[in-house]
Amino acid sequence: MASRNSPSSLSTQRDNASKHPSSISLSILGQEKPAERLPTNEATIHEGTRKLHRLGWKRLTICLIVEAIALGSLSIPSAFATLGMLAGILLTIGLGLVAMYTSYIVGQVFLKYPNIQHYADAVRLIGGRFWYEVTTVMFTFFLVLLVGSHTLTGTIAWIHIVDSPGIPPLFFLALPPTFHDVAILGYIDFLSLIAAILLIIVATGISSHSSPGGLNAVDWSLWPPADLTFHQAFLATTNIVFAYSFAVCQFSFMADLHTPKDYVKSICALAIIEIVIYTLVGAIMYAFVGSSVGSPALCSAGHTVSPVAFGIALPVTLISGAINSTVVARFLTGRAFEGREVGRVDNWRGSGSWCVWISLIAFITVVSWVVAEAVPFFNALLGLISSLFISAFSFYFPSLFWFSLIKQGKWNALRKNLWLSIVNAGVLIDILAGYENGRVGGSFTSTGGHAAPDWSGIPAPPDDGACNHLQGLQFPTLPIPSTSGQPVDLSALPGLTILFIYPRSGAPGEQIPAEWDAIPGARGCTPQACSFRDASRDFAELGVDRILGCSTQDTAYQLELKERVHLPYELLSDEKLELVAALRLPTHEWRGKTLIKRMAMAVQEGRVVKVWYPVFPPDQSAAQVLEWLRGDRK
């Protein structure tokens, strides 16, 4: 007897589907061929699958929460800062309801075709073998990149917590092969997330209340900023859309359900939990912090609380990455052993099967981590893949599923069909319009900073002579914290060091206020840092022993920037303003914080031999230093 999970059962049902009277000719995905159907009345269940299908609706909810929420909830406040309080709340609730509906459609497809194991199987029903293989690549590539993103984020938090490099134990968390077992870790994930959120809310609330003017001084607004651009609004909306993207793994989870029809309880519970968490976190954090709220919001909790919050939220990052590893490993195992019973988890026997599974999990974890660390444009790549694939998995394909697999009769035959056709067409058109208008451009886990502005519209800093005294100055003995985990004493560094100093870098999704652009020379910290990154090989060829960046932001904040834009050098944190005092560096105040004005200097054996001040435009800082290095160095 063919099992519910057996690939041979899928093959048999596909053969029968060609003879089935309900088969349709489909050209939606560019093919004119009979759609491949798996009739429910031919599905059978093998006795051996009982130990696999142990997932109940409550644990399915937990799996979906782990896949969906993670730290995405902490990017919502920055979207509120961009859109305004009212639009943020309405979009968070409205898009949550849309996500719940598309997830319901995915579940209906599974109930009708219970042999589906993963998303690619469902796409095969409407697009045939070609689109099955395309979706296989999309599914695998996207999940591997997600695992890499979680591993990279976990590594950053791990370094900050234990103060030494290392790979967090994501591999061990991905070893349970069934989602019934993985869901146990999901409870820890969810509790860690709630604890981190509560800590951040309390910390920012206390900080805002104790600041001059209290909560009344926070610059939040019910309406969008007057200078809000079309691109900024759509990007913020897209971040909310991505926060609701969990359908990519829904088929994989539902394949383990012992009572598939109970999935409705899961998606309803998930929708309520997501909408409540996202709306409350977005509104409260925006009201407490204002337009400068960071993304993730953990960065807005202050120098003391942020590291603690990152530590509490570490299980969220690791477990969310682990569950993606399990999904992609299950999928690859099924493909590798297609047509053989050993490909099913419930048929594993002895140490051989477990060796294959453990080796595959290890391979996925290492490859994803290497890709995340080695690819210099990893965040841009993840943002592009997310914009393309998440939209397809969460909205595009479910709409096509309804028209091709769920709808009964003509689209306008019944009032119900008419309304549902309008709804699904609306979801599809909205996503396609997003691609056309460029709003589907990146995800909250991956977009890195802000594009360089038009420098002609930014006021240039004047040369006020505030750095004239630095030429020839010998650095004092002063250890400064760095992103390497070890303090750096500039006075003791051998050879030639290029040190650039910047006011502050913005967090991903942070809305840049007009008042910041109005400060001469303030804008452009990330472009300056990236200019030294892009020219790092040129500096090495010209005899520079090291490049260092410095600001008054804390090390945790700098670690985020370093990893996000892949800086090959370390950043120094003068959070206590010790370097400022020792060298009498020029500063300016902004929102109660002391920031160093932008400059660069060449330091030879602890002595300043060249100073660049002021620096404008910031993205030409590295070019200015290279010009000096290639000249007579006077």
C-alpha positions in Angstrom: 0.0 0.0 0.0 1.4 3.5 -0.9 1.9 5.8 2.0 0.8 9.3 2.4 4.4 10.5 2.2 5.6 8.1 -0.5 7.0 9.7 -3.7 5.7 6.7 -5.6 2.2 7.6 -4.3 2.7 11.1 -5.7 3.8 9.6 -9.1 0.8 7.3 -9.3 -1.6 10.1 -8.5 -0.1 12.4 -11.0 -0.6 9.6 -13.7 -4.2 9.3 -12.6 -4.7 13.1 -12.6 -4.3 13.2 -16.4 -7.3 11.0 -16.7 -9.3 12.8 -14.0 -12.2 14.8 -15.4 -11.4 17.8 -13.2 -8.0 18.3 -14.8 -7.6 21.8 -16.3 -5.4 23.4 -19.0 -3.3 26.0 -17.3 -1.2 28.8 -18.8 -0.8 31.0 -15.7 2.9 30.0 -15.3 3.7 30.0 -19.0 2.7 26.4 -19.9 -0.2 24.9 -21.8 -0.6 21.5 -20.2 -3.0 19.6 -18.0 -2.5 20.6 -14.4 -1.2 17.8 -12.2 -3.8 16.9 -9.6 -3.6 14.6 -6.6 -7.2 13.6 -5.9 -8.0 13.3 -2.2 -10.0 10.0 -2.6 -6.8 8.2 -3.8 -4.7 9.3 -0.8 -3.8 6.6 1.6 -2.0 6.5 4.9 0.7 4.0 5.8 0.9 2.6 9.3 4.5 3.6 9.6 3.7 7.3 9.4 2.0 7.4 12.7 5.1 8.3 14.6 5.8 11.1 12.1 2.3 12.7 12.1 2.3 13.7 15.7 2.1 17.4 15.3 -0.9 19.0 16.9 -2.4 22.4 16.1 -0.9 24.0 19.2 2.6 22.9 18.3 2.0 23.9 14.7 1.1 27.4 15.9 4.5 27.4 17.8 6.3 26.3 14.6 4.7 29.1 12.6 5.5 31.6 15.3 9.1 30.6 15.3 9.2 30.9 11.5 7.2 34.1 11.3 7.9 36.4 14.2 11.6 35.9 15.3 13.2 39.4 15.6 11.0 40.7 12.8 8.7 42.2 15.3 11.5 44.5 16.5 11.8 46.0 13.0 8.1 47.2 13.0 8.7 50.3 15.1 11.0 51.8 12.5 8.2 51.3 9.9 5.9 53.2 12.3 8.5 56.0 12.4 8.4 56.2 8.6 4.6 55.9 8.1 3.3 57.7 11.2 1.3 56.1 14.0 -2.1 55.9 12.4 -0.9 54.4 9.0 1.4 52.1 10.9 -1.4 50.6 13.0 -3.8 50.3 10.1 -1.3 48.6 7.8 -0.1 46.2 10.5 -3.7 45.1 11.2 -4.7 45.0 7.6 -1.7 43.2 6.2 -2.0 40.7 9.1 -5.5 39.8 8.0 -4.3 39.4 4.4 -1.5 37.1 5.5 -4.0 35.0 7.5 -6.2 34.7 4.4 -3.4 33.6 2.1 -2.2 31.1 4.8 -5.8 29.7 4.9 -5.6 29.2 1.1 -2.3 27.3 1.6 -4.0 25.0 4.1 -7.0 24.4 1.8 -4.6 23.3 -0.9 -3.0 20.8 1.5 -6.4 19.4 2.6 -7.4 18.8 -1.0 -4.0 17.3 -1.9 -2.6 15.7 1.3 0.4 14.2 -0.5 2.1 17.6 -0.6 5.2 17.6 1.5 6.8 21.0 0.7 5.9 24.1 -1.2 7.4 22.9 -4.5 5.0 20.0 -4.6 2.0 22.5 -4.5 3.5 24.6 -7.3 4.0 21.5 -9.4 0.2 21.1 -9.3 -0.3 24.3 -11.2 2.9 24.6 -13.2 4.3 21.1 -13.9 7.8 19.8 -13.7 9.6 22.9 -14.9 8.1 25.2 -12.2 8.5 22.4 -9.6 12.3 22.5 -10.3 12.3 26.3 -10.3 10.5 26.4 -6.9 12.9 23.8 -5.6 15.8 26.1 -6.3 13.9 29.1 -4.8 12.9 27.2 -1.7 16.3 25.7 -1.0 18.4 28.8 -1.8 16.1 31.1 0.2 16.1 28.9 3.3 19.9 28.4 3.2 20.3 32.2 3.0 17.9 32.5 6.0 20.0 30.0 8.0 23.1 32.0 7.1 21.4 35.3 8.2 20.4 33.7 11.6 23.9 32.2 12.0 25.5 35.5 11.3 23.2 37.4 13.7 23.7 34.8 16.3 27.5 35.1 15.9 27.4 38.8 16.5 25.3 38.4 19.6 27.6 35.5 20.7 30.7 37.6 20.4 29.1 40.4 22.3 27.9 38.2 25.1 31.0 36.0 25.7 33.5 38.5 24.4 35.2 36.1 22.1 34.7 34.8 18.5 32.8 31.6 17.9 29.8 30.0 16.1 26.7 29.7 18.3 25.2 26.2 18.7 22.6 26.4 16.0 23.7 23.0 14.6 22.7 21.1 17.7 19.2 22.8 17.8 18.5 21.6 14.2 19.1 17.9 14.9 15.5 16.9 15.8 14.1 15.7 12.5 10.3 16.1 13.3 8.5 19.3 13.8 6.7 17.8 16.8 10.1 17.8 18.5 11.3 21.1 17.1 8.2 22.7 18.5 9.5 22.1 22.0 12.3 24.5 21.3 9.7 26.9 19.9 8.3 27.5 23.4 11.7 28.7 24.5 11.9 30.9 21.4 8.6 32.5 22.1 9.3 33.1 25.8 12.7 34.6 25.0 11.1 36.9 22.4 8.4 38.1 24.8 11.0 38.7 27.5 13.2 40.7 25.2 10.3 42.8 24.0 9.1 43.6 27.5 12.6 44.5 28.6 13.0 46.9 25.6 9.6 48.5 26.2 10.3 49.0 29.9 13.8 50.3 29.4 12.8 52.8 26.6 9.8 53.9 28.6 11.9 54.7 31.7 14.5 56.4 29.6 12.0 58.6 27.8 10.2 59.4 31.1 13.4 60.5 32.8 14.6 62.6 29.8 14.1 66.4 29.7 10.4 67.0 28.9 9.5 63.4 29.5 7.3 61.5 27.1 5.8 64.7 25.8 9.2 65.6 24.3 9.3 62.4 22.2 8.9 63.3 18.5 6.3 60.8 17.4 3.5 61.8 15.1 0.0 60.4 14.3 0.6 61.4 10.7 3.5 60.6 8.2 6.4 63.1 8.1 5.9 66.0 5.7 9.0 65.0 3.7 8.1 61.3 3.4 8.9 60.0 -0.1 7.1 57.4 -2.1 10.0 55.0 -1.9 10.3 55.3 1.9 6.6 54.7 2.4 6.6 51.6 0.2 9.8 50.3 1.7 8.3 50.6 5.2 5.1 48.9 4.1 7.2 46.1 2.6 8.9 45.6 5.9 5.5 45.0 7.5 4.6 42.6 4.7 7.8 40.6 5.3 7.1 40.4 9.0 4.0 38.3 8.2 5.8 35.9 5.8 5.5 32.4 7.2 3.8 30.5 4.3 7.1 29.3 2.9 7.3 26.5 5.4 3.6 26.0 6.1 3.3 22.9 3.8 6.3 21.4 5.4 4.8 21.8 8.9 1.4 20.6 7.9 2.8 17.4 6.4 3.5 16.4 10.1 -0.1 17.2 11.3 -2.0 14.3 12.7 -5.3 16.2 12.1 -4.7 18.5 9.1 -8.1 20.2 9.3 -7.0 21.7 12.7 -4.6 24.0 10.8 -7.4 26.7 10.8 -7.0 27.0 14.6 -3.3 27.5 14.2 -3.4 30.2 11.6 -6.2 32.1 13.6 -4.1 31.9 16.8 -1.0 32.9 14.9 -2.7 35.9 13.2 -4.1 37.2 16.5 -0.7 36.8 18.3 1.2 38.4 15.4 -1.2 41.3 15.0 -1.3 42.1 18.7 2.5 41.8 19.2 3.4 43.8 16.0 0.8 46.5 16.7 1.7 47.0 20.4 5.5 46.8 19.9 5.4 49.2 16.9 3.1 51.8 18.6 4.7 51.7 22.0 8.3 51.7 20.9 7.6 54.5 18.4 5.8 56.5 21.2 8.7 56.0 23.6 11.6 56.6 21.2 10.3 58.6 18.4 11.6 59.0 14.8 15.1 57.8 15.7 13.9 54.3 16.8 16.3 51.7 15.4 15.8 48.5 13.5 15.9 46.1 15.3 14.5 48.1 18.2 17.0 46.4 20.5 19.5 49.0 19.4 17.3 51.8 20.9 17.4 50.5 24.5 20.6 52.2 25.6 24.2 51.1 26.1 23.5 49.0 29.2 20.2 47.4 28.3 20.8 46.5 24.6 23.5 43.9 25.3 21.2 42.3 27.9 18.3 42.3 25.5 20.5 40.7 22.8 21.4 38.0 25.2 17.8 37.3 26.1 16.8 37.2 22.4 19.7 35.0 21.4 17.5 31.8 21.5 15.1 33.5 19.1 17.8 33.9 16.5 19.3 30.4 17.0 16.0 28.5 17.1 14.5 30.3 14.1 17.6 29.5 12.1 17.5 25.9 13.4 13.9 25.3 12.2 14.8 26.6 8.7 17.7 24.1 8.7 15.3 21.3 9.6 12.9 22.3 6.8 15.5 22.4 4.1 17.2 19.2 5.3 13.9 17.4 5.2 13.3 18.6 1.7 16.7 17.7 0.4 16.5 14.3 2.0 13.2 13.6 0.3 14.7 14.7 -3.1 17.9 12.8 -2.7 16.1 9.5 -1.9 13.0 10.2 -4.1 11.2 7.0 -4.8 12.8 5.1 -1.9 11.3 4.6 1.6 14.6 5.6 3.3 13.8 9.2 2.2 11.0 9.4 4.8 11.9 10.3 8.3 9.5 7.8 9.7 11.3 4.9 8.0 14.8 5.7 9.4 16.4 2.6 11.0 19.8 2.3 12.6 22.8 4.6 12.8 23.2 4.9 9.0 20.2 7.1 8.6 21.1 9.3 11.5 24.6 9.8 10.2 23.2 11.0 6.9 20.8 13.4 8.7 23.5 14.8 11.1 26.0 15.2 8.2 23.3 17.1 6.1 22.5 19.4 9.0 26.2 20.1 9.6 26.7 20.7 5.9 23.8 23.2 5.7 24.9 25.1 8.8 28.5 25.4 7.7 27.7 26.3 4.1 25.2 29.0 5.1 27.6 30.4 7.7 30.5 30.5 5.2 28.2 32.2 2.6 27.1 34.8 5.1 30.6 35.5 6.2 32.4 35.3 2.9 30.1 37.0 0.4 30.7 40.7 0.7 27.2 41.6 -0.6 25.4 39.0 1.4 22.9 41.4 2.9 22.1 42.9 -0.5 21.7 39.3 -1.8 19.4 38.3 1.0 17.4 41.4 0.5 16.9 40.8 -3.2 16.1 37.1 -2.7 13.7 38.0 0.1 11.9 40.6 -2.0 11.5 38.1 -4.8 10.7 34.9 -3.0 8.9 35.9 0.1 6.3 37.8 -1.9 5.9 34.8 -4.2 5.5 32.3 -1.4 3.3 34.4 0.8 1.0 36.2 -1.7 1.6 35.4 -5.4 1.4 31.6 -5.3 -1.5 31.4 -2.8 -3.6 33.6 -5.1 -2.8 31.3 -8.1 -3.6 28.3 -5.9 -7.1 29.7 -5.3 -7.8 30.4 -9.0 -6.3 27.0 -10.1 -7.0 24.5 -7.4 -9.6 25.8 -4.9 -12.2 27.8 -6.8 -15.2 25.8 -7.9 -16.9 26.8 -11.1 -16.4 30.1 -12.9 -15.0 33.1 -11.1 -18.3 35.0 -11.4 -20.7 32.0 -11.1 -21.6 32.6 -7.4 -21.5 35.7 -5.2 -18.9 34.0 -3.1 -16.7 33.2 -6.1 -17.0 36.8 -7.3 -15.9 38.3 -4.0 -13.1 35.8 -3.5 -11.9 36.4 -7.1 -11.7 40.1 -6.4 -9.8 39.6 -3.2 -7.3 37.1 -4.7 -6.8 39.2 -7.8 -6.3 42.2 -5.5 -3.5 40.5 -3.6 -1.8 39.3 -6.8 -2.0 42.8 -8.5 -0.8 44.5 -5.4 2.4 42.4 -5.2 3.0 42.7 -8.9 2.5 46.4 -8.7 5.0 46.4 -5.9 7.7 44.9 -8.2 6.8 47.4 -10.9 7.1 50.4 -8.5 10.2 49.1 -6.9 8.7 48.8 -3.4 9.5 45.1 -3.1 13.1 45.8 -2.6 14.4 44.3 0.6 13.6 42.6 3.9 13.8 43.8 7.4 16.5 41.2 8.2 18.8 42.4 5.4 18.5 45.9 4.1 21.6 47.7 5.0 21.4 51.4 5.8 20.6 54.2 3.5 21.6 55.2 0.0 24.0 58.1 -0.4 22.1 61.3 -0.7 22.6 64.1 -3.3 25.5 65.9 -1.6 24.6 69.1 -3.4 21.6 69.4 -1.1 23.6 68.7 2.1 25.4 71.6 3.8 29.2 71.3 3.7 31.1 71.6 7.0 33.3 74.7 7.4 37.0 74.5 8.1 37.0 76.0 11.6 40.6 75.0 12.4 39.4 72.7 15.2 41.9 70.0 14.2 45.0 72.2 13.4 46.6 71.1 16.7 46.5 67.3 15.7 49.4 67.4 13.2 52.5 65.8 14.7 50.6 64.9 17.9 51.7 61.8 19.8 48.8 59.5 20.8 48.6 59.0 24.6 48.5 55.5 26.0 44.8 54.8 26.0 43.1 51.4 25.4 39.9 51.9 23.4 37.2 49.1 23.1 36.9 47.6 19.6 34.7 45.3 17.7 37.4 42.6 17.8 36.7 42.1 21.5 40.1 43.4 22.4 41.0 47.0 23.3 43.2 48.9 20.9 46.0 51.3 22.0 46.7 53.6 19.1 50.0 54.8 20.7 51.4 51.3 20.6 50.4 50.3 17.0 53.4 49.6 14.7 53.5 50.8 11.2 51.0 53.0 9.4 47.4 53.2 10.6 44.6 55.1 8.8 42.0 56.2 11.4 38.7 57.7 10.2 36.3 59.2 12.7 32.6 59.7 12.1 29.6 61.1 14.2 27.2 58.1 14.1 25.9 55.5 11.8 22.2 54.9 11.3 20.4 51.6 12.0 18.6 49.7 9.2 15.2 51.2 8.7 15.9 54.2 10.8 14.2 57.3 9.5 16.8 60.0 8.9 15.3 63.3 10.3 15.6 66.5 8.4 17.4 68.1 11.4 20.3 65.6 11.0 20.7 66.5 7.3 20.7 70.2 8.4 23.9 69.7 10.5 26.9 70.5 8.2 28.9 67.4 7.7 26.7 65.1 9.8 25.2 63.0 7.0 27.1 60.2 5.3 28.8 57.9 8.0 27.9 54.6 6.3 29.1 55.9 2.9 32.4 56.9 4.5 32.8 53.6 6.1 32.0 51.8 2.9 34.5 53.9 0.9 37.3 52.5 3.1 35.9 49.0 2.8 35.9 49.2 -1.0 39.4 50.5 -1.2 40.9 48.2 1.5 43.0 46.3 -1.0 44.4 49.6 -2.4 45.4 50.7 1.1 47.2 47.4 1.7 49.1 47.7 -1.6 50.3 51.2 -0.6 51.8 50.0 2.7 48.9 50.7 5.1 49.1 48.2 8.0 45.5 48.7 9.2 42.4 50.8 8.8 40.3 51.7 11.9 37.0 53.5 12.3 35.9 55.3 15.4 32.7 56.9 16.8 31.1 57.5 20.2 28.5 54.7 19.6 28.8 51.6 21.7 30.5 48.4 20.5 27.2 46.5 20.1 25.9 49.1 17.7 29.2 49.2 15.8 29.2 45.4 15.5 25.8 45.6 13.8 27.2 48.0 11.3 30.4 46.0 10.7 28.5 42.8 10.0 25.7 44.5 8.0 28.0 46.2 5.5 30.8 43.7 5.8 33.6 46.0 7.0 37.0 44.2 6.8 38.4 46.4 9.6 37.6 47.0 13.2 35.7 49.9 14.7 36.7 51.7 18.0 34.1 52.9 20.5 34.9 56.1 22.3 31.6 55.9 24.2 33.2 57.3 27.4 34.7 60.3 25.4 38.2 59.5 26.6 39.8 59.9 23.2 37.8 63.1 22.6 39.3 64.5 25.9 42.8 63.3 25.3 43.1 64.7 21.7 40.7 67.6 22.1 38.7 66.5 19.2 35.9 68.7 17.8 32.3 67.6 18.7 28.7 68.6 18.4 25.6 67.7 20.4 22.6 66.0 19.0 19.6 64.9 21.0 21.6 64.8 24.2 24.5 62.8 22.8 28.1 64.0 22.1 29.2 63.1 18.6 32.7 63.6 17.1 32.9 65.6 13.9 34.0 63.8 10.8 37.7 63.5 10.1 40.5 61.1 9.1 44.1 60.9 10.1 47.3 58.9 9.2 49.1 57.6 12.3 52.7 56.4 12.0 54.1 54.5 15.0 51.6 56.3 17.3 52.2 59.8 15.9 49.7 61.8 13.7 51.4 62.5 10.4 48.4 63.8 8.3 44.9 65.1 9.1 41.9 65.4 6.9 39.4 67.9 8.3 36.7 68.7 7.3 35.8 65.7 5.2 33.2 66.3 2.5 31.6 64.6 0.7 32.0 61.6 3.1 32.0 58.9 0.4 35.2 60.5 -1.0 37.1 60.2 2.3 39.0 57.1 1.3 39.9 58.6 -2.1 41.4 61.7 -0.4 43.6 59.5 1.8 44.6 57.3 -1.2 45.6 60.5 -3.2 48.0 61.4 -0.3 49.4 57.9 -0.1 50.2 57.9 -3.9 51.8 61.4 -3.7 54.7 62.7 -1.7 52.9 62.1 1.7 53.5 65.7 2.9 
